[in-house]
């Protein structure tokens, strides 16, 4: 049994992910569990290896991570994404964390191939792509205007200040 010292959230019986009933049994199964984290892998759909990683205990959002869940997340992501890459023969695994659907942290792990249903656009609407000399690509929404630079700098400064104080 894993040591959960420092963790602050208990199981919540009404939460489908805490109880293990929140994901459709006919569409996937739990394939791994280390006492702190567990991995559910889809057995239906268009993306082989699509999985959901979640803490076993009730942690509502990524901002609530503490204790063993926080201490082990990096290692667990490395271990699970390596397994997904090897099992699917892909070179990259997309990670998605959305916080509004189910208030129990769950990280979508999606092995990606260039010819599959996934894409790297995390923006709504029409998107422009601007290749950079580094090989990276800047994606910009054409339907949502860019925010003023001073506003973005103020936000960056606030983030830096909060992290320096933590």
C-alpha positions as CSV (number, residue, x, y, z in Angstrom):
1,X,0.0,0.0,0.0
2,X,1.3,3.4,-0.9
3,X,2.1,6.0,1.7
4,X,-0.4,8.9,1.3
5,X,1.3,11.1,3.9
6,X,0.5,14.7,3.1
7,X,-2.5,14.0,0.9
8,X,-5.6,16.0,2.0
9,X,-8.5,14.5,0.1
10,X,-10.5,11.4,0.9
11,X,-12.6,9.2,-1.4
12,X,-15.9,10.7,-2.3
13,X,-18.5,7.9,-2.8
14,X,-20.6,10.0,-5.1
15,X,-17.7,10.6,-7.5
16,X,-17.7,8.2,-10.4
17,X,-13.9,8.3,-10.7
18,X,-13.4,7.6,-7.0
19,X,-15.8,4.7,-7.1
20,X,-14.5,3.3,-10.4
21,X,-17.8,3.6,-12.1
22,X,-17.4,6.9,-13.9
23,X,-15.9,5.3,-17.1
24,X,-17.9,3.0,-19.3
25,X,-17.0,-0.6,-18.6
26,X,-17.9,-1.6,-22.2
27,X,-15.4,0.9,-23.6
28,X,-12.2,0.2,-21.7
29,X,-10.7,-1.2,-18.6
30,X,-8.2,-0.4,-15.8
31,X,-4.8,-1.7,-16.8
32,X,-2.5,-0.4,-14.0
33,X,-2.6,0.7,-10.4
34,X,0.2,1.6,-8.1
35,X,-1.9,2.4,-5.0
36,X,-1.8,6.1,-5.7
37,X,-2.6,6.4,-9.4
38,X,-4.5,4.2,-11.8
39,X,-4.7,4.0,-15.6
40,X,-7.8,3.3,-17.6
41,X,-7.3,2.4,-21.3
42,X,-10.0,2.6,-24.0
43,X,-10.9,-0.5,-25.9
44,X,-13.2,1.4,-28.3
45,X,-12.6,4.4,-30.5
46,X,-10.2,5.5,-33.2
47,X,-7.0,6.1,-31.1
48,X,-5.2,2.9,-30.0
49,X,-3.9,3.3,-26.5
50,X,-6.1,6.3,-25.5
51,X,-5.9,6.3,-21.7
52,X,-7.0,8.3,-18.7
53,X,-4.6,8.6,-15.7
54,X,-6.2,9.5,-12.4
55,X,-5.3,9.6,-8.7
56,X,-7.2,6.9,-6.8
57,X,-8.1,9.3,-4.0
58,X,-10.4,12.3,-4.7
59,X,-8.3,15.2,-5.9
60,X,-10.7,17.6,-7.6
61,X,-8.4,19.6,-9.8
62,X,-4.7,19.6,-10.7
63,X,-4.3,22.8,-8.6
64,X,-5.3,20.6,-5.6
65,X,-2.5,18.1,-5.9
66,X,-0.6,17.4,-2.7
67,X,1.2,14.6,-0.9
68,X,2.0,11.5,-2.8
69,X,-0.1,12.4,-5.8
70,X,2.0,15.6,-6.2
71,X,5.3,13.8,-5.4
72,X,4.8,11.0,-7.9
73,X,3.0,12.6,-10.8
74,X,6.1,13.2,-12.9
75,X,7.4,9.7,-12.6
76,X,4.0,8.2,-13.2
77,X,3.5,10.3,-16.4
78,X,6.9,9.2,-17.6
79,X,6.2,5.6,-16.9
80,X,2.7,5.5,-18.4
81,X,3.5,7.5,-21.5
82,X,6.6,5.4,-22.2
83,X,4.4,2.3,-22.0
84,X,1.8,3.9,-24.3
85,X,4.5,4.9,-26.9
86,X,6.0,1.4,-26.9
87,X,2.7,-0.4,-27.0
88,X,1.4,1.7,-29.9
89,X,4.6,2.4,-31.8
90,X,4.0,6.2,-31.7
91,X,6.6,8.8,-31.0
92,X,4.5,11.2,-29.0
93,X,1.7,11.1,-26.5
94,X,-0.5,14.1,-26.1
95,X,-1.6,15.1,-22.5
96,X,-4.8,16.9,-22.0
97,X,-6.1,18.1,-18.6
98,X,-9.6,19.6,-18.6
99,X,-11.1,20.7,-15.3
100,X,-14.8,21.4,-15.9
101,X,-16.4,18.1,-16.8
102,X,-15.7,15.9,-13.8
103,X,-14.3,17.3,-10.6
104,X,-11.8,14.5,-10.1
105,X,-8.4,15.1,-11.7
106,X,-7.9,12.9,-14.8
107,X,-5.3,13.3,-17.4
108,X,-6.1,12.2,-21.0
109,X,-3.1,10.4,-22.5
110,X,-3.4,10.1,-26.3
111,X,-0.8,8.3,-28.4
112,X,-0.6,10.3,-31.6
113,X,0.3,9.4,-35.2
114,X,0.2,11.8,-38.1
115,X,-2.7,9.9,-39.8
116,X,-5.0,9.6,-36.8
117,X,-8.0,11.6,-35.5
118,X,-6.1,13.8,-33.2
119,X,-4.5,17.2,-33.9
120,X,-2.3,19.6,-32.0
121,X,-4.7,22.5,-32.3
122,X,-5.9,23.5,-28.8
123,X,-7.7,26.5,-30.1
124,X,-11.2,27.0,-31.2
125,X,-12.3,28.3,-34.6
126,X,-10.1,28.9,-37.6
127,X,-6.4,28.5,-36.8
128,X,-3.3,29.9,-38.6
129,X,0.0,28.1,-38.4
130,X,3.3,30.0,-38.4
131,X,6.4,27.8,-38.6
132,X,9.3,29.0,-36.6
133,X,13.0,28.5,-37.5
134,X,13.3,26.1,-34.5
135,X,10.9,23.7,-36.1
136,X,8.1,24.6,-33.7
137,X,4.8,26.1,-35.0
138,X,2.9,29.0,-33.5
139,X,-0.8,28.4,-33.6
140,X,-3.1,31.5,-33.5
141,X,-6.8,31.6,-33.4
142,X,-8.2,33.8,-36.3
143,X,-11.6,34.0,-34.5
144,X,-10.3,35.4,-31.2
145,X,-8.1,38.5,-31.2
146,X,-4.8,38.6,-29.5
147,X,-4.8,40.2,-26.1
148,X,-2.9,43.4,-25.6
149,X,0.8,42.8,-24.9
150,X,0.8,44.8,-21.7
151,X,-2.0,42.6,-20.3
152,X,-0.1,39.4,-21.1
153,X,3.1,40.9,-19.5
154,X,1.1,41.8,-16.4
155,X,-0.1,38.2,-16.2
156,X,3.4,36.8,-16.7
157,X,4.7,39.2,-13.9
158,X,1.9,38.1,-11.6
159,X,2.7,34.4,-12.2
160,X,6.4,35.0,-11.6
161,X,5.6,36.9,-8.3
162,X,3.3,34.2,-7.0
163,X,5.8,31.4,-7.8
164,X,8.7,33.4,-6.2
165,X,6.6,33.8,-3.0
166,X,5.6,30.1,-2.8
